[in-house]
Amino acid sequence: MTRNQLLCPVMLFDAATCLAMGGLLVAAAGPIAGLTELPVPLLREAGILLFPFALFVLWAARQGAAGRCSSWRGSTSHGSRRASA
């Protein structure tokens, strides 16, 4: 597996885990604060900040080098694209 073929699924997995952790931190900040002794507002804000980061990672996965891993997504549209001169 080449680096580009590995990059796309890793970035998509990273975005999914960021969304999941962000949702967990926002929804369950109170119980997590009790376990970790961290302030509830800190946990909520960290969770909220994970959402735009996850969107950025999703966007980046669809652009540039990660966009070339079209065989992983089941699409061949990127492979047939020619560079414009």
Phi and psi restraints in degrees (range 20) as a CNS / XPLOR table:
assign (resid 1 and name C) (resid 2 and name N)
       (resid 2 and name CA) (resid 2 and name C) 1.0 -79.8 20.0 2
assign (resid 2 and name N) (resid 2 and name CA)
       (resid 2 and name C) (resid 3 and name N) 1.0 169.1 20.0 2
assign (resid 2 and name C) (resid 3 and name N)
       (resid 3 and name CA) (resid 3 and name C) 1.0 -61.1 20.0 2
assign (resid 3 and name N) (resid 3 and name CA)
       (resid 3 and name C) (resid 4 and name N) 1.0 -42.0 20.0 2
assign (resid 3 and name C) (resid 4 and name N)
       (resid 4 and name CA) (resid 4 and name C) 1.0 -67.2 20.0 2
assign (resid 4 and name N) (resid 4 and name CA)
       (resid 4 and name C) (resid 5 and name N) 1.0 -35.1 20.0 2
assign (resid 4 and name C) (resid 5 and name N)
       (resid 5 and name CA) (resid 5 and name C) 1.0 -69.2 20.0 2
assign (resid 5 and name N) (resid 5 and name CA)
       (resid 5 and name C) (resid 6 and name N) 1.0 -30.0 20.0 2
assign (resid 5 and name C) (resid 6 and name N)
       (resid 6 and name CA) (resid 6 and name C) 1.0 -82.1 20.0 2
assign (resid 6 and name N) (resid 6 and name CA)
       (resid 6 and name C) (resid 7 and name N) 1.0 -30.4 20.0 2
assign (resid 6 and name C) (resid 7 and name N)
       (resid 7 and name CA) (resid 7 and name C) 1.0 -63.3 20.0 2
assign (resid 7 and name N) (resid 7 and name CA)
       (resid 7 and name C) (resid 8 and name N) 1.0 -43.7 20.0 2
assign (resid 7 and name C) (resid 8 and name N)
       (resid 8 and name CA) (resid 8 and name C) 1.0 -61.8 20.0 2
assign (resid 8 and name N) (resid 8 and name CA)
       (resid 8 and name C) (resid 9 and name N) 1.0 -52.7 20.0 2
assign (resid 8 and name C) (resid 9 and name N)
       (resid 9 and name CA) (resid 9 and name C) 1.0 -64.3 20.0 2
assign (resid 9 and name N) (resid 9 and name CA)
       (resid 9 and name C) (resid 10 and name N) 1.0 -32.7 20.0 2
assign (resid 9 and name C) (resid 10 and name N)
       (resid 10 and name CA) (resid 10 and name C) 1.0 -67.3 20.0 2
assign (resid 10 and name N) (resid 10 and name CA)
       (resid 10 and name C) (resid 11 and name N) 1.0 -42.4 20.0 2
assign (resid 10 and name C) (resid 11 and name N)
       (resid 11 and name CA) (resid 11 and name C) 1.0 -66.6 20.0 2
assign (resid 11 and name N) (resid 11 and name CA)
       (resid 11 and name C) (resid 12 and name N) 1.0 -39.8 20.0 2
assign (resid 11 and name C) (resid 12 and name N)
       (resid 12 and name CA) (resid 12 and name C) 1.0 -66.2 20.0 2
assign (resid 12 and name N) (resid 12 and name CA)
       (resid 12 and name C) (resid 13 and name N) 1.0 -38.9 20.0 2
assign (resid 12 and name C) (resid 13 and name N)
       (resid 13 and name CA) (resid 13 and name C) 1.0 -64.9 20.0 2
assign (resid 13 and name N) (resid 13 and name CA)
       (resid 13 and name C) (resid 14 and name N) 1.0 -41.1 20.0 2
assign (resid 13 and name C) (resid 14 and name N)
       (resid 14 and name CA) (resid 14 and name C) 1.0 -61.6 20.0 2
assign (resid 14 and name N) (resid 14 and name CA)
       (resid 14 and name C) (resid 15 and name N) 1.0 -44.0 20.0 2
assign (resid 14 and name C) (resid 15 and name N)
       (resid 15 and name CA) (resid 15 and name C) 1.0 -63.3 20.0 2
assign (resid 15 and name N) (resid 15 and name CA)
       (resid 15 and name C) (resid 16 and name N) 1.0 -42.2 20.0 2
assign (resid 15 and name C) (resid 16 and name N)
       (resid 16 and name CA) (resid 16 and name C) 1.0 -64.2 20.0 2
assign (resid 16 and name N) (resid 16 and name CA)
       (resid 16 and name C) (resid 17 and name N) 1.0 -41.9 20.0 2
assign (resid 16 and name C) (resid 17 and name N)
       (resid 17 and name CA) (resid 17 and name C) 1.0 -70.3 20.0 2
assign (resid 17 and name N) (resid 17 and name CA)
       (resid 17 and name C) (resid 18 and name N) 1.0 -32.3 20.0 2
assign (resid 17 and name C) (resid 18 and name N)
       (resid 18 and name CA) (resid 18 and name C) 1.0 -64.7 20.0 2
assign (resid 18 and name N) (resid 18 and name CA)
       (resid 18 and name C) (resid 19 and name N) 1.0 -43.6 20.0 2
assign (resid 18 and name C) (resid 19 and name N)
       (resid 19 and name CA) (resid 19 and name C) 1.0 -63.0 20.0 2
assign (resid 19 and name N) (resid 19 and name CA)
       (resid 19 and name C) (resid 20 and name N) 1.0 -42.3 20.0 2
assign (resid 19 and name C) (resid 20 and name N)
       (resid 20 and name CA) (resid 20 and name C) 1.0 -65.6 20.0 2
assign (resid 20 and name N) (resid 20 and name CA)
       (resid 20 and name C) (resid 21 and name N) 1.0 -46.0 20.0 2
assign (resid 20 and name C) (resid 21 and name N)
       (resid 21 and name CA) (resid 21 and name C) 1.0 -68.0 20.0 2
assign (resid 21 and name N) (resid 21 and name CA)
       (resid 21 and name C) (resid 22 and name N) 1.0 -38.9 20.0 2
assign (resid 21 and name C) (resid 22 and name N)
       (resid 22 and name CA) (resid 22 and name C) 1.0 -60.8 20.0 2
assign (resid 22 and name N) (resid 22 and name CA)
       (resid 22 and name C) (resid 23 and name N) 1.0 -44.9 20.0 2
assign (resid 22 and name C) (resid 23 and name N)
       (resid 23 and name CA) (resid 23 and name C) 1.0 -63.3 20.0 2
assign (resid 23 and name N) (resid 23 and name CA)
       (resid 23 and name C) (resid 24 and name N) 1.0 -40.5 20.0 2
assign (resid 23 and name C) (resid 24 and name N)
       (resid 24 and name CA) (resid 24 and name C) 1.0 -65.3 20.0 2
assign (resid 24 and name N) (resid 24 and name CA)
       (resid 24 and name C) (resid 25 and name N) 1.0 -43.2 20.0 2
assign (resid 24 and name C) (resid 25 and name N)
       (resid 25 and name CA) (resid 25 and name C) 1.0 -65.7 20.0 2
assign (resid 25 and name N) (resid 25 and name CA)
       (resid 25 and name C) (resid 26 and name N) 1.0 -37.8 20.0 2
assign (resid 25 and name C) (resid 26 and name N)
       (resid 26 and name CA) (resid 26 and name C) 1.0 -72.2 20.0 2
assign (resid 26 and name N) (resid 26 and name CA)
       (resid 26 and name C) (resid 27 and name N) 1.0 -44.9 20.0 2
assign (resid 26 and name C) (resid 27 and name N)
       (resid 27 and name CA) (resid 27 and name C) 1.0 -76.7 20.0 2
assign (resid 27 and name N) (resid 27 and name CA)
       (resid 27 and name C) (resid 28 and name N) 1.0 -33.2 20.0 2
assign (resid 27 and name C) (resid 28 and name N)
       (resid 28 and name CA) (resid 28 and name C) 1.0 -123.2 20.0 2
assign (resid 28 and name N) (resid 28 and name CA)
       (resid 28 and name C) (resid 29 and name N) 1.0 38.8 20.0 2
assign (resid 28 and name C) (resid 29 and name N)
       (resid 29 and name CA) (resid 29 and name C) 1.0 -62.9 20.0 2
assign (resid 29 and name N) (resid 29 and name CA)
       (resid 29 and name C) (resid 30 and name N) 1.0 -37.3 20.0 2
assign (resid 29 and name C) (resid 30 and name N)
       (resid 30 and name CA) (resid 30 and name C) 1.0 -62.0 20.0 2
assign (resid 30 and name N) (resid 30 and name CA)
       (resid 30 and name C) (resid 31 and name N) 1.0 -56.8 20.0 2
assign (resid 30 and name C) (resid 31 and name N)
       (resid 31 and name CA) (resid 31 and name C) 1.0 -61.5 20.0 2
assign (resid 31 and name N) (resid 31 and name CA)
       (resid 31 and name C) (resid 32 and name N) 1.0 -37.0 20.0 2
assign (resid 31 and name C) (resid 32 and name N)
       (resid 32 and name CA) (resid 32 and name C) 1.0 -66.9 20.0 2
assign (resid 32 and name N) (resid 32 and name CA)
       (resid 32 and name C) (resid 33 and name N) 1.0 -38.1 20.0 2
assign (resid 32 and name C) (resid 33 and name N)
       (resid 33 and name CA) (resid 33 and name C) 1.0 -62.1 20.0 2
assign (resid 33 and name N) (resid 33 and name CA)
       (resid 33 and name C) (resid 34 and name N) 1.0 -37.8 20.0 2
assign (resid 33 and name C) (resid 34 and name N)
       (resid 34 and name CA) (resid 34 and name C) 1.0 -64.3 20.0 2
assign (resid 34 and name N) (resid 34 and name CA)
       (resid 34 and name C) (resid 35 and name N) 1.0 -36.4 20.0 2
assign (resid 34 and name C) (resid 35 and name N)
       (resid 35 and name CA) (resid 35 and name C) 1.0 -76.8 20.0 2
assign (resid 35 and name N) (resid 35 and name CA)
       (resid 35 and name C) (resid 36 and name N) 1.0 -37.5 20.0 2
assign (resid 35 and name C) (resid 36 and name N)
       (resid 36 and name CA) (resid 36 and name C) 1.0 -101.1 20.0 2
assign (resid 36 and name N) (resid 36 and name CA)
       (resid 36 and name C) (resid 37 and name N) 1.0 -11.2 20.0 2
assign (resid 36 and name C) (resid 37 and name N)
       (resid 37 and name CA) (resid 37 and name C) 1.0 59.1 20.0 2
assign (resid 37 and name N) (resid 37 and name CA)
       (resid 37 and name C) (resid 38 and name N) 1.0 31.1 20.0 2
assign (resid 37 and name C) (resid 38 and name N)
       (resid 38 and name CA) (resid 38 and name C) 1.0 -99.4 20.0 2
assign (resid 38 and name N) (resid 38 and name CA)
       (resid 38 and name C) (resid 39 and name N) 1.0 151.0 20.0 2
assign (resid 38 and name C) (resid 39 and name N)
       (resid 39 and name CA) (resid 39 and name C) 1.0 -65.4 20.0 2
assign (resid 39 and name N) (resid 39 and name CA)
       (resid 39 and name C) (resid 40 and name N) 1.0 141.1 20.0 2
assign (resid 39 and name C) (resid 40 and name N)
       (resid 40 and name CA) (resid 40 and name C) 1.0 -57.5 20.0 2
assign (resid 40 and name N) (resid 40 and name CA)
       (resid 40 and name C) (resid 41 and name N) 1.0 -45.9 20.0 2
assign (resid 40 and name C) (resid 41 and name N)
       (resid 41 and name CA) (resid 41 and name C) 1.0 -60.2 20.0 2
assign (resid 41 and name N) (resid 41 and name CA)
       (resid 41 and name C) (resid 42 and name N) 1.0 -35.6 20.0 2
assign (resid 41 and name C) (resid 42 and name N)
       (resid 42 and name CA) (resid 42 and name C) 1.0 -63.5 20.0 2
assign (resid 42 and name N) (resid 42 and name CA)
       (resid 42 and name C) (resid 43 and name N) 1.0 -44.6 20.0 2
assign (resid 42 and name C) (resid 43 and name N)
       (resid 43 and name CA) (resid 43 and name C) 1.0 -65.3 20.0 2
assign (resid 43 and name N) (resid 43 and name CA)
       (resid 43 and name C) (resid 44 and name N) 1.0 -42.4 20.0 2
assign (resid 43 and name C) (resid 44 and name N)
       (resid 44 and name CA) (resid 44 and name C) 1.0 -63.4 20.0 2
assign (resid 44 and name N) (resid 44 and name CA)
       (resid 44 and name C) (resid 45 and name N) 1.0 -45.1 20.0 2
assign (resid 44 and name C) (resid 45 and name N)
       (resid 45 and name CA) (resid 45 and name C) 1.0 -66.5 20.0 2
assign (resid 45 and name N) (resid 45 and name CA)
       (resid 45 and name C) (resid 46 and name N) 1.0 -37.2 20.0 2
assign (resid 45 and name C) (resid 46 and name N)
       (resid 46 and name CA) (resid 46 and name C) 1.0 -63.1 20.0 2
assign (resid 46 and name N) (resid 46 and name CA)
       (resid 46 and name C) (resid 47 and name N) 1.0 -40.3 20.0 2
assign (resid 46 and name C) (resid 47 and name N)
       (resid 47 and name CA) (resid 47 and name C) 1.0 -64.5 20.0 2
assign (resid 47 and name N) (resid 47 and name CA)
       (resid 47 and name C) (resid 48 and name N) 1.0 -42.1 20.0 2
assign (resid 47 and name C) (resid 48 and name N)
       (resid 48 and name CA) (resid 48 and name C) 1.0 -63.8 20.0 2
assign (resid 48 and name N) (resid 48 and name CA)
       (resid 48 and name C) (resid 49 and name N) 1.0 -38.6 20.0 2
assign (resid 48 and name C) (resid 49 and name N)
       (resid 49 and name CA) (resid 49 and name C) 1.0 -69.7 20.0 2
assign (resid 49 and name N) (resid 49 and name CA)
       (resid 49 and name C) (resid 50 and name N) 1.0 -20.7 20.0 2
assign (resid 49 and name C) (resid 50 and name N)
       (resid 50 and name CA) (resid 50 and name C) 1.0 -72.1 20.0 2
assign (resid 50 and name N) (resid 50 and name CA)
       (resid 50 and name C) (resid 51 and name N) 1.0 -25.3 20.0 2
assign (resid 50 and name C) (resid 51 and name N)
       (resid 51 and name CA) (resid 51 and name C) 1.0 -64.3 20.0 2
assign (resid 51 and name N) (resid 51 and name CA)
       (resid 51 and name C) (resid 52 and name N) 1.0 -52.0 20.0 2
assign (resid 51 and name C) (resid 52 and name N)
       (resid 52 and name CA) (resid 52 and name C) 1.0 -65.0 20.0 2
assign (resid 52 and name N) (resid 52 and name CA)
       (resid 52 and name C) (resid 53 and name N) 1.0 -32.3 20.0 2
assign (resid 52 and name C) (resid 53 and name N)
       (resid 53 and name CA) (resid 53 and name C) 1.0 -63.9 20.0 2
assign (resid 53 and name N) (resid 53 and name CA)
       (resid 53 and name C) (resid 54 and name N) 1.0 -42.6 20.0 2
assign (resid 53 and name C) (resid 54 and name N)
       (resid 54 and name CA) (resid 54 and name C) 1.0 -62.7 20.0 2
assign (resid 54 and name N) (resid 54 and name CA)
       (resid 54 and name C) (resid 55 and name N) 1.0 -40.1 20.0 2
assign (resid 54 and name C) (resid 55 and name N)
       (resid 55 and name CA) (resid 55 and name C) 1.0 -64.4 20.0 2
assign (resid 55 and name N) (resid 55 and name CA)
       (resid 55 and name C) (resid 56 and name N) 1.0 -38.6 20.0 2
assign (resid 55 and name C) (resid 56 and name N)
       (resid 56 and name CA) (resid 56 and name C) 1.0 -63.9 20.0 2
assign (resid 56 and name N) (resid 56 and name CA)
       (resid 56 and name C) (resid 57 and name N) 1.0 -43.0 20.0 2
assign (resid 56 and name C) (resid 57 and name N)
       (resid 57 and name CA) (resid 57 and name C) 1.0 -64.2 20.0 2
assign (resid 57 and name N) (resid 57 and name CA)
       (resid 57 and name C) (resid 58 and name N) 1.0 -41.0 20.0 2
assign (resid 57 and name C) (resid 58 and name N)
       (resid 58 and name CA) (resid 58 and name C) 1.0 -61.2 20.0 2
assign (resid 58 and name N) (resid 58 and name CA)
       (resid 58 and name C) (resid 59 and name N) 1.0 -43.3 20.0 2
assign (resid 58 and name C) (resid 59 and name N)
       (resid 59 and name CA) (resid 59 and name C) 1.0 -62.9 20.0 2
assign (resid 59 and name N) (resid 59 and name CA)
       (resid 59 and name C) (resid 60 and name N) 1.0 -45.2 20.0 2
assign (resid 59 and name C) (resid 60 and name N)
       (resid 60 and name CA) (resid 60 and name C) 1.0 -65.0 20.0 2
assign (resid 60 and name N) (resid 60 and name CA)
       (resid 60 and name C) (resid 61 and name N) 1.0 -33.4 20.0 2
assign (resid 60 and name C) (resid 61 and name N)
       (resid 61 and name CA) (resid 61 and name C) 1.0 -65.9 20.0 2
assign (resid 61 and name N) (resid 61 and name CA)
       (resid 61 and name C) (resid 62 and name N) 1.0 -26.4 20.0 2
assign (resid 61 and name C) (resid 62 and name N)
       (resid 62 and name CA) (resid 62 and name C) 1.0 -91.1 20.0 2
assign (resid 62 and name N) (resid 62 and name CA)
       (resid 62 and name C) (resid 63 and name N) 1.0 -4.4 20.0 2
assign (resid 62 and name C) (resid 63 and name N)
       (resid 63 and name CA) (resid 63 and name C) 1.0 -112.9 20.0 2
assign (resid 63 and name N) (resid 63 and name CA)
       (resid 63 and name C) (resid 64 and name N) 1.0 170.1 20.0 2
assign (resid 63 and name C) (resid 64 and name N)
       (resid 64 and name CA) (resid 64 and name C) 1.0 50.9 20.0 2
assign (resid 64 and name N) (resid 64 and name CA)
       (resid 64 and name C) (resid 65 and name N) 1.0 -137.8 20.0 2
assign (resid 64 and name C) (resid 65 and name N)
       (resid 65 and name CA) (resid 65 and name C) 1.0 -63.9 20.0 2
assign (resid 65 and name N) (resid 65 and name CA)
       (resid 65 and name C) (resid 66 and name N) 1.0 -36.1 20.0 2
assign (resid 65 and name C) (resid 66 and name N)
       (resid 66 and name CA) (resid 66 and name C) 1.0 -68.5 20.0 2
assign (resid 66 and name N) (resid 66 and name CA)
       (resid 66 and name C) (resid 67 and name N) 1.0 -26.1 20.0 2
assign (resid 66 and name C) (resid 67 and name N)
       (resid 67 and name CA) (resid 67 and name C) 1.0 -69.6 20.0 2
assign (resid 67 and name N) (resid 67 and name CA)
       (resid 67 and name C) (resid 68 and name N) 1.0 -15.2 20.0 2
assign (resid 67 and name C) (resid 68 and name N)
       (resid 68 and name CA) (resid 68 and name C) 1.0 -80.2 20.0 2
assign (resid 68 and name N) (resid 68 and name CA)
       (resid 68 and name C) (resid 69 and name N) 1.0 -5.9 20.0 2
assign (resid 68 and name C) (resid 69 and name N)
       (resid 69 and name CA) (resid 69 and name C) 1.0 -89.4 20.0 2
assign (resid 69 and name N) (resid 69 and name CA)
       (resid 69 and name C) (resid 70 and name N) 1.0 48.2 20.0 2
assign (resid 69 and name C) (resid 70 and name N)
       (resid 70 and name CA) (resid 70 and name C) 1.0 -66.6 20.0 2
assign (resid 70 and name N) (resid 70 and name CA)
       (resid 70 and name C) (resid 71 and name N) 1.0 -26.9 20.0 2
assign (resid 70 and name C) (resid 71 and name N)
       (resid 71 and name CA) (resid 71 and name C) 1.0 -65.7 20.0 2
assign (resid 71 and name N) (resid 71 and name CA)
       (resid 71 and name C) (resid 72 and name N) 1.0 -29.8 20.0 2
assign (resid 71 and name C) (resid 72 and name N)
       (resid 72 and name CA) (resid 72 and name C) 1.0 -68.3 20.0 2
assign (resid 72 and name N) (resid 72 and name CA)
       (resid 72 and name C) (resid 73 and name N) 1.0 -36.0 20.0 2
assign (resid 72 and name C) (resid 73 and name N)
       (resid 73 and name CA) (resid 73 and name C) 1.0 -85.5 20.0 2
assign (resid 73 and name N) (resid 73 and name CA)
       (resid 73 and name C) (resid 74 and name N) 1.0 -6.6 20.0 2
assign (resid 73 and name C) (resid 74 and name N)
       (resid 74 and name CA) (resid 74 and name C) 1.0 85.4 20.0 2
assign (resid 74 and name N) (resid 74 and name CA)
       (resid 74 and name C) (resid 75 and name N) 1.0 15.0 20.0 2
assign (resid 74 and name C) (resid 75 and name N)
       (resid 75 and name CA) (resid 75 and name C) 1.0 -118.0 20.0 2
assign (resid 75 and name N) (resid 75 and name CA)
       (resid 75 and name C) (resid 76 and name N) 1.0 145.5 20.0 2
assign (resid 75 and name C) (resid 76 and name N)
       (resid 76 and name CA) (resid 76 and name C) 1.0 -114.6 20.0 2
assign (resid 76 and name N) (resid 76 and name CA)
       (resid 76 and name C) (resid 77 and name N) 1.0 12.2 20.0 2
assign (resid 76 and name C) (resid 77 and name N)
       (resid 77 and name CA) (resid 77 and name C) 1.0 -67.2 20.0 2
assign (resid 77 and name N) (resid 77 and name CA)
       (resid 77 and name C) (resid 78 and name N) 1.0 -32.8 20.0 2
assign (resid 77 and name C) (resid 78 and name N)
       (resid 78 and name CA) (resid 78 and name C) 1.0 -74.7 20.0 2
assign (resid 78 and name N) (resid 78 and name CA)
       (resid 78 and name C) (resid 79 and name N) 1.0 -33.0 20.0 2
assign (resid 78 and name C) (resid 79 and name N)
       (resid 79 and name CA) (resid 79 and name C) 1.0 -67.2 20.0 2
assign (resid 79 and name N) (resid 79 and name CA)
       (resid 79 and name C) (resid 80 and name N) 1.0 -26.1 20.0 2
assign (resid 79 and name C) (resid 80 and name N)
       (resid 80 and name CA) (resid 80 and name C) 1.0 -96.1 20.0 2
assign (resid 80 and name N) (resid 80 and name CA)
       (resid 80 and name C) (resid 81 and name N) 1.0 0.4 20.0 2
assign (resid 80 and name C) (resid 81 and name N)
       (resid 81 and name CA) (resid 81 and name C) 1.0 -75.0 20.0 2
assign (resid 81 and name N) (resid 81 and name CA)
       (resid 81 and name C) (resid 82 and name N) 1.0 133.9 20.0 2
assign (resid 81 and name C) (resid 82 and name N)
       (resid 82 and name CA) (resid 82 and name C) 1.0 -102.2 20.0 2
assign (resid 82 and name N) (resid 82 and name CA)
       (resid 82 and name C) (resid 83 and name N) 1.0 148.2 20.0 2
assign (resid 82 and name C) (resid 83 and name N)
       (resid 83 and name CA) (resid 83 and name C) 1.0 -72.9 20.0 2
assign (resid 83 and name N) (resid 83 and name CA)
       (resid 83 and name C) (resid 84 and name N) 1.0 136.3 20.0 2
assign (resid 83 and name C) (resid 84 and name N)
       (resid 84 and name CA) (resid 84 and name C) 1.0 -84.0 20.0 2
assign (resid 84 and name N) (resid 84 and name CA)
       (resid 84 and name C) (resid 85 and name N) 1.0 140.7 20.0 2
